[in-house]
């Protein structure tokens, strides 16, 4: 029987196209990303819940389009002319709700990227109308963008996501751990990420391999913490 030793190994997140898990909940988003050359208006909004794979798909697109990726909260007006020399992906746009300077920078980036003949991808949770942006001209332009979304995962996808997250941490639990988790965890990508991180931390702390018993301990700790 193989024993998993408790080494604090680095997390290597695989973000290539072949590493993205396609399922009914995200198939349309994947198809739209792969068809990026035909986006209407040369721009698209990609939305979905936290941990759904928006960043992974953004990296897939950026590699294909030779694009630059920047987080919305890091946008500065002085950087716009340089950024606009390539296609651009702006991640987590709702984070600049209430940030007038960043919204102005995004407005100018939107206009300049398209004027230069490049393509623009924007990501966030929920639809554009719920992003909380206050700059009317920016809101108008983003509402006019093609939009696609990643939906909540089904059991098959959530199972595959758990396997991938564990593999990113170089963890290989026995086959009975994944079905055990699926029956007891909240159905979300964010919860999958959180549970895998907790399993990794507990395994290291106790110097024990990840087993169904350890998974049960982690889930029990979660339940006790919410009481």
Helices and strands as residue ranges (DSSP letters): G 17-19, H 27-34, G 36-38, G 40-42, E 43-48, H 54-65, E 68-71, G 72-74, G 77-79, H 80-83, E 88-91, G 93-96, H 100-115, E 120-124, G 128-130, H 136-143, E 146-150, H 155-168, H 176-184, H 189-206, H 212-225
